[in-house]
């Protein structure tokens, strides 16, 4: 899923988001809106875990929209209010549109809004004088709909009903003497071309009569002249369409030529771009293409969304992003390198490679959760905090600190939780029990959910590492799911190319974790926990990925490296 607008400042947590990542994003988006007047919106870049769904239901909050790529796309740089023309529009209408708008290229769309081609001014002019025309016959012949002629001339219809089909018609202008013109009409009648003729004349009754009697296809009367009732009836019987207009003969001829529909000028190849394609991916591809404008279409369809020019590919606007609960590009949404990171709020180690063009706000403190830091902003600056968002921040804080029992817990976490509980009008202990009972992944989750619901990636000591954590109030189903989880780790390594992948299943009531690991055996053996014969690693008193599991993995990586050197 890509962005459909760059107007808001987006607040987003890490990949495979947990409660703190989603709830902190919701909380800080509200803070920016209320305290700073910023148009801010919370997003997520992963599935909403079952427990977080429960929290959002309790809080009366919508889940943040899912986005998987924050790069600037073709849709974001396109002009969605672009002028378009229809395949059935006439030269006259399109020409007038170009003159009024100053545009020299316009997309041509069908009735369903699908792109059919791009019409530029040069192609348009070819409708008046097609290439490779030789002799007078080619100049006199027009392929046009009688209905379009009627519209272009702003005329009145009489005689036979006006057809809306395009037809090949031969123009005959009655501008010579009456005798010469009459002779020409009779000669054409003998040659059998009357039924394809479009005769243009003014108030010349005898010529009108000859035209009608010889069954010409269309008789156009200029100068605002009318036809006698008897002639009208005869025209109906003979199938002759009659159009009366106010223009003079010269103008009428030109307007008839301008009645050609633009679909006949289409046919050349043109390049479309799907709306979700990143500008960084398409810029090089389009640089050598000789095309004035590029239509942007909905993915997998031809429905036009807008257009852009090559100039729009130069320095495209960046999406403004606030990163919460992470500070590493490896844990961030795709395309973060091409976005403008304006702020970071986190409580993890500094291990990222964030680069900014200018100074940004960066808040990183050793507390139990990012939700703590965001709630403190509301409290410190006396910013109004809604009950629902307070409940979300409580969930993020309790989830990350295991209701203040994790070794990551600080005095600030305790102070902020008490303050939030007053606003949300809840009891922290009861809420904790309800939260962790709301969705047991061990009992109800798929292998994919067990592997990815709360998983983070690390680059440590030259090793590409994945650590997932599943928090439960009881591990009675662990052994039933062990083989599935081990296979899930192996699949993850095969898919992502990790050197090491772990999943820690943590009992938040008894404060210990059971860890499964696959990958570099030297690192796994170096983990300073109890190793059971079945391959399960028992980590007593270990509940924190940040302060206990990752440091142990880091030490094991360094230890394995030292063994290799020796």
PyMOL commands that set and color helices and strands:
alter all, ss='L'
color gray80, all
select helices_A, chain A and resi 19-36+50-59+74-77+91-101+121-125+135-140+146-153+178-190+194-196+205-213+229-237+249-257+262-265+279-287+310-313+329-331+336-338+370-380+387-401+411-424+428-437+441-444+447-452+478-496+521-526+545-565
alter helices_A, ss='H'
color red, helices_A
select strands_A, chain A and resi 9-12+40-44+65-66+84-86+105-109+115-120+141-145+156-159+166-173+197-201+218-221+241-244+272-274+294-297+304-308+320-324+340-346+361-364+455-460+463-472+500-507+512-519+530-531+537-540
alter strands_A, ss='S'
color yellow, strands_A
deselect
rebuild
show_as cartoon
